[in-house]
Amino acid sequence: MEAIRAGSAPLRFKSNYAVSRKFEPFYKGGKVQISGDGKHMFCPCGMKLNIMDIETGALVHSIEQDEQEDITSFVLSPDDEILVTGSRALLLKQWEWRQNKCRRTWKAVHTAPVATMIFDPTSTLLATGGCDSTIKIWDVVKQYCTHNLKGSTGVVHIVQFHPDISRLQLFSSSMDYMIRIWDLKSSKCIASLNGHYSAVTSLAFAPDRDTLISSGRDKICMIWDLKTREAKRTVPIYESVEAAVLLPKDGDFSHLGVKKRGLHFLTAGSKGILHIWEAATAACVYTQPVPYQRVNAKEEEEGSTHSLTHCMLVPGKNEIATVTAEHNIIFYDAQTLQLRKQFAGYNDEVLDVRFLGPADSHIVVATNSPQLKVFELATSHCQILYGHTDTVLALDVFRKGLMFSSCAKDRSLRVWQMDKAGDVVCVAEGLGHAHGVGALSCSRMKESFVVTSSQDCTIKVWNLPESLAAKAKAGLVSSPEILHAHVTERGHDKDINSVTVSPNDKLIATGSQDRTAKLWSCPDCSLMGIFSGHTRGIWCVQFSPVDQVLATSSADGTVKLWGLHDFSCLKTFEGHDASVLKIIFVSRGTQLLSSGSDGLLKLWTIKTNECVKTLDGHEDKVWGLHCNKQDDLVVTASSDSCVILWKDVTEIELEEAQAKQEEQIMKDQELSNLLHEKKYLKALGLAISLDRPHTVLTVIKVILKETNGKENLEKNILRLRRDQKESVLKFLVTWNTNSRNCHEAQAVLETLLKHEAPECLLQYEGIKTAVESLLPYTERHFQRLGRLLQASMFIDFMWQNMRLADVSKLEEDMSL
């Protein structure tokens, strides 16, 4: 790549990337619980229960059942010390969750899985409600079942202890919609509260402990007097209610319309927003603003994926936490209901990803949903961006990193702006394509235009007003500005999968299912040339940042480089066994990074056509691939719901290799010094610790060459530790296979056999394998020595005979 300018920083090819961080699913539905101090969040995810650090969004532990069974229910004790899980195997497990250790396992005694469980306020009694219509109470300290409560109908999905411990009462609800009150002294149901005509979803006790609020999917909340066990009031909520939470007694809630004292409660349900109600008057005193646009009246009535499935108070942080049907967990300030933090528990199939922010502090993700997700990398806080009405398919970011654009199946593109605080708003919208918009590219020099391509086989150029960025920075954009296509051109005969703008904003390239890539002038979109050569559809096109070269990747499993002057194929990179979905240039245009539908990433050096490294981090198609401005981080997104940050570890590995090499040189010098000083024991110990059999052999040979070498060898071998002797035994098995080194091997073996007791030798690691390997070679050596001995005796006999013949002849000569 001769175009790299002289005088720039020295270029070093990348050799490897390592996983720096993973955004993977940690919550797939069900009950969520938060510790009393507000620091940890417990989220079920199939066979795992994930414990998350709320401050950083990091995974602390994953608790798994040994039976590889789904966790059906779990509960954390009020004192945050005991965690109990129940599985489909009808087992209950008690965990020391901070150490991720199972302290105790016992049979649930239920004949069907446990659906719900709760601790009493003292954290000593555990109630379990099963799918077998029974409720069982367990003494956690003494470890036995104290009660077996029968009489419910269908699945028991709510159990709740009365907060006054002295009353010893348990409240439950099952499929018959009744709320039962159980007296734990007599183990009998002492009352049934009838009023709901659909599933009861939550129970909340007022501070006076004689008032109970119940919520249901019958779109009402009921306020009960526990003294008379009668309904005091029915509050119509006008939505299916999943949770009712009492507002804390202390605190200033005037911002929410709570101006006088009295009982107030908050509801969450199918409409996806929070309401605050005054119990005395059944009036709604606060309605949370809707953060998204309703599509139709039916959605307004029945709810949608925006519905809230859980709501809870977090006393330790004075926060309200809600869980949405889309598996997002949102934290609000309890007194103002202002958003504090948001987590995305499950991303579904991830279709695209880009770094965002001037310092690449965020990533924006398209997750097979109309909503975009913007993650802050430092905290995992997630913004949900509403605007598109159908699945977002592609993303691109402008050069400065504060503006980006998205396109979707709803035939639109949108331009978004991030402010200094990290908040993102939609500033422009463009409509005009006849089908879903599948690819787009932003201008590279400045925020001046966006190019889109669609299933309608056209490309469009959308000019952005110069004042748009300034207005967005100043916060003057109250509603998205409407964009109109400046140029529309039919580009290909089939779907256009990719479009990209050249670094100087003068060229556009497109790649299509029709197996061709095309080069267009910008902004008039006049055709300049066609790149033909791929045998299947083209998934991605990218301009080199330094050369007049275009890279394309295809479903035929290859990556090709093309010259922009003559449209000829310059290089072909073969190595992927599946479709190559994305490519990017790294290392200042001297290397390529490609991703495939087999979940693999490959790093290529352009000059040598060599695949330097294959990275395996995903389990499905890798649709998203983007590099940060510093060229030291890469983010990938896949159909396996994971987003992975990869860090360039070339420098780190090089430094480690150099440090290791220097250490080896120092050790070699030290070893040489020890041999020179005849400190054989230390030399042996050092060579063994370096795991260098040849060096150990060299030391032994030096010892044997000394006067009384065999005695010295015995003395030094016997002074070794047992683990060092085990290493020497392993080494000598190899030495013994070579006749050149068998004498040293046999000398060491003789020492071990002579001075180590058989029962001690049998305790050596790998002794059985060593003996099995030593026997055949040792026999062979003895046979060879036997043959040598026979040969030497024959020579001696011949020599003696020759001497005798010479002597007799001499005697004859003398007699003459």
TIMARKE-594561 format. One record per residue (C-alpha): y, z, x. Coordinates in steps of 0.1 Angstrom, whole numbers, plus 5000, padded with zeros to 4 digits. Example, Ala and Ser with C-alpha at 12.3 -4.5 7.8 and 13.67 -1.06 7.14 Angstrom:
! residues 2
4955 | 5078 | 5123
4989 | 5071 | 5137
***
This chain:
! residues 816
5000 | 5000 | 5000
5026 | 4987 | 5023
5054 | 4993 | 4998
5056 | 5030 | 5006
5089 | 5033 | 5023
5092 | 5044 | 5059
5108 | 5077 | 5064
5092 | 5093 | 5034
5069 | 5124 | 5036
5036 | 5117 | 5052
5010 | 5106 | 5027
4976 | 5123 | 5025
4949 | 5109 | 5002
4936 | 5133 | 4976
4899 | 5142 | 4980
4892 | 5167 | 4952
4905 | 5184 | 4921
4894 | 5218 | 4907
4897 | 5232 | 4872
4928 | 5254 | 4872
4928 | 5263 | 4835
4910 | 5254 | 4802
4923 | 5253 | 4767
4891 | 5254 | 4747
4882 | 5266 | 4712
4881 | 5304 | 4709
4882 | 5308 | 4671
4863 | 5287 | 4645
4868 | 5307 | 4614
4861 | 5341 | 4599
4876 | 5375 | 4602
4900 | 5381 | 4630
4908 | 5417 | 4642
4936 | 5430 | 4665
4934 | 5462 | 4685
4956 | 5490 | 4674
4978 | 5487 | 4705
4983 | 5450 | 4698
4971 | 5439 | 4732
4937 | 5423 | 4723
4925 | 5399 | 4696
4889 | 5396 | 4685
4879 | 5361 | 4673
4845 | 5349 | 4662
4834 | 5315 | 4676
4799 | 5307 | 4666
4774 | 5327 | 4686
4803 | 5343 | 4706
4829 | 5369 | 4698
4859 | 5361 | 4720
4882 | 5389 | 4732
4917 | 5374 | 4740
4946 | 5389 | 4758
4975 | 5384 | 4734
5002 | 5386 | 4761
4988 | 5357 | 4782
4964 | 5340 | 4758
4937 | 5344 | 4784
4900 | 5350 | 4775
4890 | 5385 | 4786
4854 | 5385 | 4775
4829 | 5366 | 4754
4804 | 5388 | 4737
4771 | 5371 | 4728
4740 | 5381 | 4709
4708 | 5380 | 4730
4690 | 5363 | 4702
4713 | 5333 | 4703
4722 | 5340 | 4667
4756 | 5335 | 4650
4776 | 5367 | 4647
4780 | 5372 | 4609
4804 | 5402 | 4610
4820 | 5426 | 4634
4844 | 5455 | 4634
4865 | 5475 | 4660
4869 | 5512 | 4654
4904 | 5526 | 4646
4906 | 5543 | 4680
4899 | 5509 | 4697
4868 | 5523 | 4715
4838 | 5511 | 4696
4829 | 5475 | 4687
4800 | 5468 | 4665
4786 | 5433 | 4658
4760 | 5421 | 4633
4739 | 5389 | 4636
4716 | 5367 | 4615
4687 | 5384 | 4632
4696 | 5415 | 4611
4705 | 5436 | 4642
4735 | 5457 | 4648
4749 | 5461 | 4684
4773 | 5487 | 4696
4794 | 5475 | 4726
4816 | 5489 | 4753
4837 | 5459 | 4749
4860 | 5465 | 4778
4831 | 5463 | 4802
4812 | 5438 | 4781
4781 | 5460 | 4779
4758 | 5466 | 4750
4754 | 5503 | 4746
4729 | 5503 | 4717
4710 | 5480 | 4694
4694 | 5490 | 4661
4680 | 5473 | 4630
4705 | 5469 | 4602
4678 | 5478 | 4576
4694 | 5452 | 4553
4671 | 5425 | 4541
4698 | 5398 | 4545
4726 | 5394 | 4571
4756 | 5419 | 4571
4786 | 5402 | 4555
4812 | 5429 | 4562
4816 | 5462 | 4580
4843 | 5489 | 4584
4848 | 5522 | 4602
4862 | 5553 | 4586
4895 | 5567 | 4599
4876 | 5591 | 4623
4857 | 5563 | 4639
4824 | 5582 | 4633
4811 | 5566 | 4601
4803 | 5529 | 4598
4798 | 5511 | 4565
4780 | 5478 | 4563
4779 | 5456 | 4532
4751 | 5431 | 4531
4742 | 5398 | 4515
4713 | 5418 | 4499
4737 | 5436 | 4475
4734 | 5470 | 4493
4758 | 5491 | 4513
4747 | 5514 | 4541
4766 | 5541 | 4559
4758 | 5549 | 4595
4766 | 5580 | 4616
4776 | 5563 | 4648
4776 | 5596 | 4668
4742 | 5609 | 4657
4728 | 5574 | 4653
4712 | 5574 | 4619
4717 | 5560 | 4584
4733 | 5585 | 4561
4736 | 5565 | 4528
4720 | 5536 | 4511
4742 | 5526 | 4482
4727 | 5502 | 4456
4742 | 5487 | 4424
4764 | 5459 | 4436
4758 | 5423 | 4424
4755 | 5395 | 4450
4771 | 5396 | 4484
4791 | 5427 | 4492
4821 | 5412 | 4509
4845 | 5441 | 4510
4839 | 5478 | 4520
4868 | 5502 | 4526
4869 | 5539 | 4532
4895 | 5560 | 4514
4921 | 5570 | 4540
4919 | 5607 | 4529
4887 | 5618 | 4548
4883 | 5649 | 4526
4876 | 5627 | 4495
4846 | 5611 | 4511
4849 | 5579 | 4490
4840 | 5543 | 4497
4855 | 5513 | 4479
4836 | 5480 | 4477
4837 | 5447 | 4459
4810 | 5420 | 4455
4803 | 5388 | 4436
4808 | 5404 | 4401
4846 | 5408 | 4409
4845 | 5446 | 4402
4859 | 5472 | 4426
4834 | 5501 | 4429
4842 | 5536 | 4440
4813 | 5554 | 4456
4812 | 5592 | 4461
4795 | 5598 | 4494
4786 | 5634 | 4485
4763 | 5623 | 4457
4757 | 5587 | 4469
4766 | 5574 | 4434
4791 | 5549 | 4420
4816 | 5571 | 4401
4839 | 5544 | 4388
4843 | 5506 | 4385
4877 | 5490 | 4384
4877 | 5459 | 4362
4906 | 5435 | 4361
4900 | 5406 | 4384
4881 | 5375 | 4372
4877 | 5359 | 4406
4867 | 5372 | 4441
4886 | 5402 | 4453
4899 | 5395 | 4488
4916 | 5427 | 4500
4922 | 5463 | 4492
4953 | 5483 | 4504
4960 | 5520 | 4499
4996 | 5532 | 4494
5010 | 5561 | 4514
5005 | 5585 | 4485
4968 | 5577 | 4487
4965 | 5576 | 4449
4976 | 5540 | 4445
4955 | 5510 | 4454
4966 | 5474 | 4456
4939 | 5447 | 4452
4943 | 5409 | 4457
4922 | 5381 | 4444
4916 | 5344 | 4443
4925 | 5346 | 4406
4962 | 5344 | 4417
4970 | 5380 | 4409
4974 | 5414 | 4426
4966 | 5445 | 4407
4981 | 5480 | 4412
4956 | 5508 | 4404
4962 | 5545 | 4397
4932 | 5562 | 4415
4937 | 5594 | 4395
4932 | 5578 | 4361
4913 | 5548 | 4376
4933 | 5525 | 4354
4954 | 5495 | 4362
4991 | 5503 | 4364
5004 | 5468 | 4368
4993 | 5432 | 4372
5014 | 5411 | 4395
5012 | 5373 | 4390
5013 | 5357 | 4425
5009 | 5320 | 4414
4986 | 5312 | 4443
4951 | 5321 | 4454
4957 | 5353 | 4474
4936 | 5360 | 4505
4953 | 5392 | 4516
4978 | 5418 | 4505
4994 | 5440 | 4531
5016 | 5470 | 4525
5049 | 5470 | 4544
5053 | 5500 | 4567
5071 | 5529 | 4552
5096 | 5532 | 4581
5117 | 5503 | 4592
5147 | 5482 | 4581
5135 | 5453 | 4559
5169 | 5444 | 4545
5167 | 5410 | 4561
5138 | 5403 | 4538
5155 | 5414 | 4506
5139 | 5449 | 4506
5171 | 5469 | 4498
5157 | 5499 | 4480
5129 | 5523 | 4487
5097 | 5519 | 4469
5063 | 5503 | 4473
5065 | 5467 | 4486
5036 | 5446 | 4497
5032 | 5412 | 4514
5008 | 5385 | 4502
4993 | 5355 | 4520
4973 | 5327 | 4504
4968 | 5291 | 4495
5004 | 5280 | 4498
5005 | 5288 | 4534
5036 | 5310 | 4533
5043 | 5348 | 4530
5058 | 5365 | 4500
5071 | 5400 | 4496
5067 | 5417 | 4462
5081 | 5449 | 4447
5053 | 5468 | 4431
5075 | 5487 | 4406
5089 | 5455 | 4390
5063 | 5429 | 4400
5092 | 5408 | 4414
5091 | 5386 | 4444
5119 | 5397 | 4467
5113 | 5373 | 4496
5097 | 5339 | 4501
5091 | 5325 | 4536
5106 | 5291 | 4542
5080 | 5263 | 4542
5077 | 5249 | 4578
5062 | 5216 | 4567
5067 | 5190 | 4540
5044 | 5190 | 4510
5027 | 5157 | 4504
5022 | 5160 | 4467
5022 | 5184 | 4437
4984 | 5189 | 4439
4988 | 5203 | 4474
5015 | 5226 | 4462
4992 | 5239 | 4435
4959 | 5241 | 4453
4969 | 5246 | 4489
4956 | 5226 | 4519
4948 | 5230 | 4556
4981 | 5250 | 4558
4966 | 5278 | 4537
4965 | 5313 | 4551
4931 | 5329 | 4552
4939 | 5363 | 4567
4969 | 5386 | 4571
4971 | 5419 | 4588
4997 | 5445 | 4601
4997 | 5452 | 4639
5013 | 5487 | 4641
5013 | 5489 | 4679
5036 | 5459 | 4681
5054 | 5462 | 4647
5041 | 5427 | 4639
5025 | 5408 | 4610
4996 | 5385 | 4621
4984 | 5356 | 4599
4955 | 5332 | 4603
4956 | 5297 | 4589
4928 | 5274 | 4576
4935 | 5252 | 4606
4925 | 5282 | 4628
4960 | 5290 | 4641
4969 | 5326 | 4646
5006 | 5334 | 4641
5025 | 5366 | 4649
5057 | 5375 | 4631
5082 | 5403 | 4636
5073 | 5427 | 4608
5110 | 5435 | 4599
5124 | 5399 | 4599
5093 | 5377 | 4597
5106 | 5357 | 4626
5080 | 5338 | 4646
5071 | 5356 | 4678
5039 | 5339 | 4690
5014 | 5314 | 4679
4979 | 5306 | 4691
4958 | 5275 | 4683
4922 | 5287 | 4680
4906 | 5253 | 4675
4919 | 5219 | 4684
4892 | 5196 | 4670
4890 | 5162 | 4687
4919 | 5159 | 4712
4933 | 5123 | 4713
4961 | 5125 | 4738
4980 | 5149 | 4761
5012 | 5149 | 4782
5031 | 5173 | 4804
5064 | 5183 | 4790
5095 | 5201 | 4801
5117 | 5194 | 4832
5093 | 5215 | 4854
5062 | 5205 | 4834
5061 | 5240 | 4819
5045 | 5228 | 4787
5019 | 5203 | 4774
5021 | 5184 | 4741
4987 | 5177 | 4725
4976 | 5153 | 4697
4946 | 5169 | 4680
4931 | 5146 | 4654
4957 | 5161 | 4630
4992 | 5151 | 4616
5006 | 5181 | 4635
5014 | 5181 | 4672
5008 | 5212 | 4693
5031 | 5221 | 4722
5016 | 5248 | 4745
5036 | 5269 | 4769
5014 | 5271 | 4800
5026 | 5305 | 4811
5018 | 5323 | 4778
4996 | 5299 | 4758
5022 | 5302 | 4730
5017 | 5272 | 4707
5044 | 5254 | 4686
5032 | 5234 | 4657
5053 | 5203 | 4651
5053 | 5190 | 4615
5065 | 5155 | 4607
5037 | 5130 | 4607
5017 | 5127 | 4575
4985 | 5113 | 4591
4966 | 5117 | 4624
4987 | 5114 | 4655
4971 | 5089 | 4679
4992 | 5087 | 4710
5020 | 5103 | 4730
5044 | 5095 | 4758
5071 | 5114 | 4776
5105 | 5101 | 4789
5112 | 5106 | 4826
5133 | 5138 | 4824
5105 | 5155 | 4804
5127 | 5168 | 4776
5122 | 5140 | 4751
5089 | 5125 | 4741
5076 | 5102 | 4714
5045 | 5101 | 4692
5028 | 5076 | 4669
5003 | 5080 | 4641
4981 | 5065 | 4615
5010 | 5069 | 4590
5025 | 5037 | 4606
5054 | 5056 | 4621
5067 | 5067 | 4655
5088 | 5098 | 4660
5110 | 5109 | 4689
5112 | 5146 | 4697
5136 | 5167 | 4718
5130 | 5200 | 4736
5159 | 5224 | 4741
5164 | 5248 | 4769
5146 | 5276 | 4751
5115 | 5254 | 4747
5119 | 5247 | 4710
5111 | 5212 | 4699
5127 | 5192 | 4670
5122 | 5157 | 4657
5154 | 5136 | 4663
5144 | 5101 | 4653
5118 | 5083 | 4632
5108 | 5046 | 4630
5088 | 5028 | 4603
5078 | 4992 | 4602
5043 | 4986 | 4613
5018 | 4974 | 4587
4989 | 4995 | 4600
4985 | 5026 | 4620
5004 | 5028 | 4653
4978 | 5033 | 4681
4997 | 5032 | 4713
5033 | 5035 | 4726
5052 | 5038 | 4758
5087 | 5052 | 4766
5113 | 5035 | 4788
5111 | 5047 | 4824
5147 | 5046 | 4838
5164 | 5065 | 4810
5159 | 5074 | 4773
5168 | 5039 | 4759
5138 | 5025 | 4741
5102 | 5029 | 4729
5076 | 5002 | 4727
5048 | 5006 | 4701
5016 | 4986 | 4694
4994 | 4987 | 4663
4962 | 4976 | 4646
4984 | 4949 | 4630
4982 | 4932 | 4664
5020 | 4934 | 4669
5042 | 4951 | 4695
5077 | 4964 | 4686
5106 | 4975 | 4707
5127 | 5003 | 4692
5161 | 5009 | 4708
5173 | 5045 | 4709
5211 | 5052 | 4703
5228 | 5063 | 4735
5243 | 5093 | 4716
5208 | 5105 | 4704
5200 | 5126 | 4735
5235 | 5141 | 4736
5234 | 5150 | 4699
5199 | 5165 | 4703
5210 | 5187 | 4733
5240 | 5199 | 4713
5218 | 5207 | 4683
5237 | 5183 | 4661
5207 | 5165 | 4647
5201 | 5180 | 4613
5176 | 5153 | 4602
5157 | 5126 | 4621
5177 | 5094 | 4628
5161 | 5063 | 4613
5152 | 5037 | 4640
5148 | 5000 | 4634
5126 | 4977 | 4655
5148 | 4955 | 4678
5120 | 4930 | 4685
5086 | 4924 | 4668
5060 | 4901 | 4685
5025 | 4893 | 4676
5007 | 4901 | 4708
4969 | 4897 | 4705
4942 | 4885 | 4682
4926 | 4920 | 4678
4937 | 4957 | 4679
4961 | 4965 | 4708
4947 | 4997 | 4724
4974 | 5003 | 4751
5010 | 4994 | 4760
5030 | 5004 | 4790
5065 | 4998 | 4804
5071 | 4990 | 4841
5090 | 5014 | 4863
5121 | 4993 | 4862
5120 | 4988 | 4824
5119 | 4950 | 4828
5083 | 4943 | 4819
5058 | 4954 | 4793
5020 | 4951 | 4795
4995 | 4953 | 4767
4957 | 4957 | 4766
4936 | 4947 | 4736
4902 | 4946 | 4721
4903 | 4908 | 4726
4894 | 4915 | 4763
4927 | 4904 | 4776
4959 | 4921 | 4790
4992 | 4904 | 4786
5025 | 4906 | 4805
5058 | 4905 | 4785
5094 | 4905 | 4796
5116 | 4933 | 4782
5134 | 4935 | 4759
5129 | 4901 | 4743
5091 | 4903 | 4745
5085 | 4867 | 4758
5050 | 4861 | 4771
5049 | 4858 | 4809
5011 | 4856 | 4815
4976 | 4866 | 4806
4951 | 4886 | 4826
4916 | 4875 | 4818
4884 | 4888 | 4834
4871 | 4918 | 4815
4840 | 4912 | 4795
4848 | 4938 | 4768
4879 | 4953 | 4752
4906 | 4968 | 4774
4914 | 5005 | 4767
4943 | 5012 | 4791
4970 | 4993 | 4811
4992 | 5009 | 4838
5018 | 4996 | 4862
5017 | 5007 | 4898
5047 | 5029 | 4907
5052 | 5011 | 4941
5036 | 4976 | 4940
5038 | 4946 | 4917
5004 | 4954 | 4904
4989 | 4961 | 4870
4957 | 4983 | 4866
4935 | 4978 | 4836
4904 | 4998 | 4824
4878 | 4984 | 4800
4848 | 4992 | 4778
4828 | 4971 | 4804
4829 | 5002 | 4827
4853 | 4987 | 4853
4888 | 4992 | 4865
4907 | 4961 | 4878
4939 | 4956 | 4897
4959 | 4924 | 4890
4988 | 4907 | 4908
5019 | 4902 | 4887
5029 | 4870 | 4904
4998 | 4849 | 4899
4979 | 4871 | 4873
4948 | 4870 | 4896
4924 | 4899 | 4899
4929 | 4917 | 4933
4903 | 4944 | 4931
4875 | 4956 | 4908
4863 | 4992 | 4908
4828 | 4997 | 4896
4812 | 5031 | 4892
4816 | 5043 | 4856
4784 | 5040 | 4835
4805 | 5039 | 4802
4838 | 5027 | 4788
4868 | 5036 | 4810
4894 | 5050 | 4785
4924 | 5060 | 4807
4937 | 5053 | 4842
4967 | 5067 | 4861
4981 | 5061 | 4896
4983 | 5092 | 4919
4992 | 5097 | 4956
5023 | 5075 | 4953
5003 | 5046 | 4940
4976 | 5046 | 4967
4949 | 5061 | 4945
4937 | 5058 | 4909
4923 | 5084 | 4886
4901 | 5072 | 4857
4884 | 5088 | 4828
4854 | 5076 | 4808
4837 | 5080 | 4775
4809 | 5099 | 4793
4833 | 5128 | 4800
4836 | 5120 | 4838
4868 | 5116 | 4859
4867 | 5094 | 4890
4892 | 5094 | 4919
4895 | 5060 | 4937
4911 | 5051 | 4969
4926 | 5016 | 4964
4926 | 5004 | 5000
4888 | 5010 | 5005
4876 | 5005 | 4968
4859 | 5038 | 4973
4852 | 5064 | 4947
4862 | 5096 | 4965
4852 | 5121 | 4939
4836 | 5124 | 4905
4847 | 5153 | 4884
4826 | 5166 | 4856
4844 | 5190 | 4833
4842 | 5175 | 4798
4812 | 5169 | 4775
4826 | 5140 | 4755
4851 | 5111 | 4757
4882 | 5119 | 4778
4910 | 5103 | 4757
4940 | 5119 | 4774
4949 | 5118 | 4811
4983 | 5126 | 4826
4997 | 5137 | 4860
5027 | 5160 | 4865
5059 | 5151 | 4884
5048 | 5170 | 4915
5015 | 5150 | 4916
4995 | 5182 | 4922
4983 | 5188 | 4886
4964 | 5166 | 4862
4958 | 5174 | 4825
4929 | 5158 | 4806
4920 | 5160 | 4769
4887 | 5152 | 4753
4867 | 5148 | 4721
4850 | 5181 | 4730
4881 | 5200 | 4718
4890 | 5210 | 4754
4922 | 5205 | 4773
4917 | 5210 | 4811
4943 | 5215 | 4838
4931 | 5202 | 4872
4947 | 5213 | 4904
4948 | 5191 | 4936
4928 | 5212 | 4961
4928 | 5187 | 4989
4952 | 5208 | 5011
4934 | 5240 | 5003
4900 | 5226 | 5012
4914 | 5211 | 5044
4930 | 5244 | 5054
4897 | 5262 | 5046
4877 | 5237 | 5066
4902 | 5241 | 5096
4900 | 5279 | 5093
4862 | 5278 | 5092
4861 | 5255 | 5122
4884 | 5278 | 5141
4863 | 5307 | 5132
4832 | 5289 | 5144
4848 | 5281 | 5177
4857 | 5318 | 5181
4822 | 5328 | 5172
4807 | 5303 | 5197
4829 | 5316 | 5224
4820 | 5352 | 5216
4783 | 5342 | 5216
4787 | 5325 | 5250
4804 | 5356 | 5264
4777 | 5379 | 5251
4750 | 5357 | 5267
4769 | 5357 | 5300
4772 | 5395 | 5299
4735 | 5397 | 5290
4743 | 5416 | 5257
4713 | 5400 | 5241
4711 | 5423 | 5210
4746 | 5416 | 5200
4741 | 5379 | 5207
4710 | 5379 | 5184
4729 | 5397 | 5157
4758 | 5374 | 5158
4737 | 5342 | 5158
4717 | 5356 | 5128
4748 | 5364 | 5109
4761 | 5329 | 5115
4728 | 5316 | 5100
4722 | 5294 | 5131
4685 | 5292 | 5139
4689 | 5270 | 5169
4714 | 5294 | 5185
4689 | 5323 | 5179
4662 | 5302 | 5196
4685 | 5296 | 5225
4691 | 5334 | 5229
4654 | 5341 | 5228
4647 | 5314 | 5255
4674 | 5329 | 5277
4658 | 5364 | 5273
4623 | 5350 | 5281
4636 | 5334 | 5313
4647 | 5368 | 5326
4625 | 5390 | 5348
4603 | 5411 | 5324
4615 | 5387 | 5297
4587 | 5395 | 5273
4594 | 5432 | 5274
4631 | 5426 | 5269
4624 | 5404 | 5239
4602 | 5431 | 5223
4629 | 5457 | 5229
4657 | 5436 | 5214
4636 | 5423 | 5184
4625 | 5459 | 5175
4662 | 5471 | 5175
4671 | 5445 | 5148
4677 | 5456 | 5112
4650 | 5447 | 5086
4672 | 5420 | 5070
4678 | 5405 | 5105
4640 | 5405 | 5112
4634 | 5388 | 5079
4659 | 5361 | 5090
4642 | 5357 | 5124
4608 | 5354 | 5106
4622 | 5326 | 5084
4636 | 5309 | 5115
4604 | 5311 | 5135
4584 | 5294 | 5108
4605 | 5263 | 5115
4603 | 5268 | 5153
4565 | 5270 | 5151
4562 | 5235 | 5137
4574 | 5221 | 5170
4552 | 5224 | 5201
4583 | 5227 | 5223
4594 | 5259 | 5206
4560 | 5274 | 5196
4559 | 5297 | 5226
4591 | 5315 | 5216
4580 | 5316 | 5180
4546 | 5331 | 5189
4563 | 5356 | 5212
4585 | 5369 | 5184
4556 | 5368 | 5159
4534 | 5388 | 5184
4561 | 5414 | 5186
4564 | 5418 | 5148
4526 | 5419 | 5143
4521 | 5444 | 5171
4549 | 5469 | 5162
4553 | 5465 | 5124
4527 | 5481 | 5101
4510 | 5456 | 5077
4523 | 5475 | 5046
4558 | 5472 | 5061
4554 | 5435 | 5068
4542 | 5429 | 5032
4576 | 5441 | 5020
4595 | 5414 | 5039
4612 | 5388 | 5018
4593 | 5355 | 5018
4564 | 5369 | 5039
4537 | 5351 | 5018
4553 | 5317 | 5022
4559 | 5324 | 5059
4522 | 5333 | 5065
4511 | 5302 | 5046
4533 | 5280 | 5068
4525 | 5297 | 5101
4487 | 5296 | 5098
4480 | 5258 | 5100
4505 | 5252 | 5128
4493 | 5282 | 5148
4457 | 5270 | 5145
4468 | 5235 | 5157
4486 | 5251 | 5187
4455 | 5270 | 5197
4434 | 5239 | 5193
4458 | 5221 | 5216
4458 | 5249 | 5241
4419 | 5249 | 5240
4419 | 5212 | 5248
4444 | 5218 | 5276
4422 | 5246 | 5290
4391 | 5224 | 5289
4410 | 5196 | 5307
4424 | 5219 | 5333
4389 | 5234 | 5340
4375 | 5198 | 5344
4402 | 5190 | 5369
4395 | 5222 | 5388
4358 | 5213 | 5389
4365 | 5178 | 5402
4389 | 5192 | 5428
4363 | 5217 | 5439
4337 | 5189 | 5442
4360 | 5167 | 5461
4367 | 5196 | 5486
4330 | 5203 | 5491
4324 | 5166 | 5498
4352 | 5165 | 5524
4339 | 5197 | 5541
4303 | 5183 | 5544
4316 | 5150 | 5559
4337 | 5169 | 5584
4308 | 5190 | 5595
4287 | 5158 | 5600
4314 | 5142 | 5621
4316 | 5174 | 5643
4279 | 5175 | 5649
4279 | 5139 | 5661
***
